Amino acid sequence: MNEQQIAQGIRDALDESASRLPYRISHRLEQARLTALAHQRTSDVRVDTRQFALAGSGSSGTGSSSSGRTLWWRLGVTLLPILALAAGLLVISAWNDSETADEIAEVDTAVLTDEVPLAAYTDRGFGVFLKNSRQ
């Protein structure tokens, strides 16, 4: 099945189920559709007017600096949040690395300054001793 056949099947199913709707609901849907179409027509007219105005100003040469500023403005507005996000992620990564290094240094300091000999940490019975001492 291609996309057009799938779309036709969906359209047929919707048409069939729409015929079973109560009049009140179908009337409200029709009014909403007409309102949406009216809004779409007015927005289409506005877009076409803007396109003609931009084309006219570009051909006369008076609007080229304005469109250049608009381009730089859009580029800046787009890139600024991306750069801020990247800087934030770098700061968070550096802070996390610093915290991890501090924690490792604390553990190393505790091991080296403890009265237990270093060979005790490699002994198998030391793990059993730690488990029993916690209970």
TORKOL-4160 file (C-alpha; in steps of 0.2 Angstrom, whole numbers, padded with zeros to 4 digits, m for minus):
135
<pt num="1" X="0000" Y="0000" Z="0000"/>
<pt num="2" X="0007" Y="0017" Z="m0004"/>
<pt num="3" X="0003" Y="0033" Z="0005"/>
<pt num="4" X="m0011" Y="0039" Z="m0005"/>
<pt num="5" X="m0021" Y="0022" Z="m0003"/>
<pt num="6" X="m0018" Y="0024" Z="0016"/>
<pt num="7" X="m0024" Y="0042" Z="0016"/>
<pt num="8" X="m0039" Y="0037" Z="0006"/>
<pt num="9" X="m0043" Y="0023" Z="0018"/>
<pt num="10" X="m0042" Y="0035" Z="0033"/>
<pt num="11" X="m0052" Y="0047" Z="0024"/>
<pt num="12" X="m0066" Y="0034" Z="0021"/>
<pt num="13" X="m0066" Y="0029" Z="0039"/>
<pt num="14" X="m0067" Y="0046" Z="0045"/>
<pt num="15" X="m0081" Y="0050" Z="0033"/>
<pt num="16" X="m0091" Y="0035" Z="0038"/>
<pt num="17" X="m0089" Y="0039" Z="0057"/>
<pt num="18" X="m0093" Y="0057" Z="0054"/>
<pt num="19" X="m0110" Y="0053" Z="0047"/>
<pt num="20" X="m0115" Y="0045" Z="0064"/>
<pt num="21" X="m0111" Y="0060" Z="0074"/>
<pt num="22" X="m0126" Y="0070" Z="0082"/>
<pt num="23" X="m0131" Y="0085" Z="0073"/>
<pt num="24" X="m0126" Y="0097" Z="0087"/>
<pt num="25" X="m0108" Y="0091" Z="0086"/>
<pt num="26" X="m0107" Y="0091" Z="0067"/>
<pt num="27" X="m0114" Y="0108" Z="0067"/>
<pt num="28" X="m0100" Y="0114" Z="0080"/>
<pt num="29" X="m0087" Y="0106" Z="0069"/>
<pt num="30" X="m0093" Y="0114" Z="0053"/>
<pt num="31" X="m0093" Y="0131" Z="0062"/>
<pt num="32" X="m0075" Y="0128" Z="0069"/>
<pt num="33" X="m0069" Y="0123" Z="0051"/>
<pt num="34" X="m0077" Y="0139" Z="0043"/>
<pt num="35" X="m0068" Y="0149" Z="0056"/>
<pt num="36" X="m0051" Y="0141" Z="0054"/>
<pt num="37" X="m0053" Y="0143" Z="0035"/>
<pt num="38" X="m0057" Y="0161" Z="0037"/>
<pt num="39" X="m0041" Y="0164" Z="0048"/>
<pt num="40" X="m0031" Y="0154" Z="0036"/>
<pt num="41" X="m0036" Y="0165" Z="0021"/>
<pt num="42" X="m0032" Y="0181" Z="0030"/>
<pt num="43" X="m0015" Y="0174" Z="0036"/>
<pt num="44" X="m0011" Y="0169" Z="0018"/>
<pt num="45" X="m0015" Y="0186" Z="0011"/>
<pt num="46" X="m0004" Y="0194" Z="0024"/>
<pt num="47" X="0011" Y="0182" Z="0020"/>
<pt num="48" X="0008" Y="0186" Z="0001"/>
<pt num="49" X="0008" Y="0205" Z="0005"/>
<pt num="50" X="0025" Y="0203" Z="0015"/>
<pt num="51" X="0033" Y="0193" Z="0001"/>
<pt num="52" X="0028" Y="0206" Z="m0012"/>
<pt num="53" X="0034" Y="0220" Z="m0001"/>
<pt num="54" X="0051" Y="0212" Z="0002"/>
<pt num="55" X="0053" Y="0208" Z="m0016"/>
<pt num="56" X="0050" Y="0226" Z="m0021"/>
<pt num="57" X="0062" Y="0233" Z="m0008"/>
<pt num="58" X="0076" Y="0221" Z="m0012"/>
<pt num="59" X="0075" Y="0226" Z="m0030"/>
<pt num="60" X="0076" Y="0245" Z="m0027"/>
<pt num="61" X="0091" Y="0243" Z="m0016"/>
<pt num="62" X="0083" Y="0252" Z="m0001"/>
<pt num="63" X="0079" Y="0237" Z="0010"/>
<pt num="64" X="0096" Y="0227" Z="0008"/>
<pt num="65" X="0104" Y="0233" Z="0024"/>
<pt num="66" X="0088" Y="0230" Z="0034"/>
<pt num="67" X="0087" Y="0212" Z="0028"/>
<pt num="68" X="0106" Y="0210" Z="0032"/>
<pt num="69" X="0103" Y="0216" Z="0050"/>
<pt num="70" X="0088" Y="0204" Z="0051"/>
<pt num="71" X="0099" Y="0190" Z="0045"/>
<pt num="72" X="0112" Y="0194" Z="0058"/>
<pt num="73" X="0099" Y="0196" Z="0072"/>
<pt num="74" X="0091" Y="0179" Z="0068"/>
<pt num="75" X="0108" Y="0171" Z="0067"/>
<pt num="76" X="0113" Y="0179" Z="0084"/>
<pt num="77" X="0096" Y="0174" Z="0092"/>
<pt num="78" X="0098" Y="0156" Z="0086"/>
<pt num="79" X="0116" Y="0154" Z="0091"/>
<pt num="80" X="0116" Y="0163" Z="0108"/>
<pt num="81" X="0105" Y="0149" Z="0117"/>
<pt num="82" X="0116" Y="0136" Z="0109"/>
<pt num="83" X="0132" Y="0144" Z="0115"/>
<pt num="84" X="0124" Y="0147" Z="0132"/>
<pt num="85" X="0119" Y="0128" Z="0133"/>
<pt num="86" X="0137" Y="0122" Z="0128"/>
<pt num="87" X="0145" Y="0134" Z="0141"/>
<pt num="88" X="0133" Y="0128" Z="0154"/>
<pt num="89" X="0137" Y="0109" Z="0150"/>
<pt num="90" X="0156" Y="0113" Z="0150"/>
<pt num="91" X="0154" Y="0121" Z="0167"/>
<pt num="92" X="0144" Y="0107" Z="0174"/>
<pt num="93" X="0157" Y="0094" Z="0167"/>
<pt num="94" X="0172" Y="0103" Z="0175"/>
<pt num="95" X="0163" Y="0105" Z="0192"/>
<pt num="96" X="0158" Y="0086" Z="0191"/>
<pt num="97" X="0177" Y="0082" Z="0188"/>
<pt num="98" X="0182" Y="0092" Z="0202"/>
<pt num="99" X="0170" Y="0084" Z="0214"/>
<pt num="100" X="0175" Y="0067" Z="0209"/>
<pt num="101" X="0194" Y="0071" Z="0211"/>
<pt num="102" X="0190" Y="0078" Z="0228"/>
<pt num="103" X="0181" Y="0062" Z="0234"/>
<pt num="104" X="0195" Y="0051" Z="0227"/>
<pt num="105" X="0208" Y="0062" Z="0237"/>
<pt num="106" X="0198" Y="0060" Z="0253"/>
<pt num="107" X="0197" Y="0041" Z="0251"/>
<pt num="108" X="0216" Y="0041" Z="0247"/>
<pt num="109" X="0220" Y="0052" Z="0262"/>
<pt num="110" X="0209" Y="0041" Z="0274"/>
<pt num="111" X="0218" Y="0025" Z="0268"/>
<pt num="112" X="0235" Y="0032" Z="0269"/>
<pt num="113" X="0233" Y="0040" Z="0287"/>
<pt num="114" X="0224" Y="0025" Z="0294"/>
<pt num="115" X="0233" Y="0014" Z="0307"/>
<pt num="116" X="0229" Y="m0002" Z="0297"/>
<pt num="117" X="0243" Y="m0008" Z="0286"/>
<pt num="118" X="0241" Y="m0007" Z="0267"/>
<pt num="119" X="0243" Y="m0026" Z="0266"/>
<pt num="120" X="0227" Y="m0028" Z="0276"/>
<pt num="121" X="0217" Y="m0020" Z="0262"/>
<pt num="122" X="0222" Y="m0034" Z="0250"/>
<pt num="123" X="0218" Y="m0048" Z="0262"/>
<pt num="124" X="0202" Y="m0058" Z="0259"/>
<pt num="125" X="0198" Y="m0059" Z="0277"/>
<pt num="126" X="0197" Y="m0040" Z="0278"/>
<pt num="127" X="0181" Y="m0039" Z="0268"/>
<pt num="128" X="0173" Y="m0051" Z="0279"/>
<pt num="129" X="0179" Y="m0041" Z="0294"/>
<pt num="130" X="0171" Y="m0025" Z="0287"/>
<pt num="131" X="0155" Y="m0034" Z="0284"/>
<pt num="132" X="0154" Y="m0041" Z="0302"/>
<pt num="133" X="0160" Y="m0025" Z="0310"/>
<pt num="134" X="0145" Y="m0016" Z="0302"/>
<pt num="135" X="0132" Y="m0028" Z="0309"/>
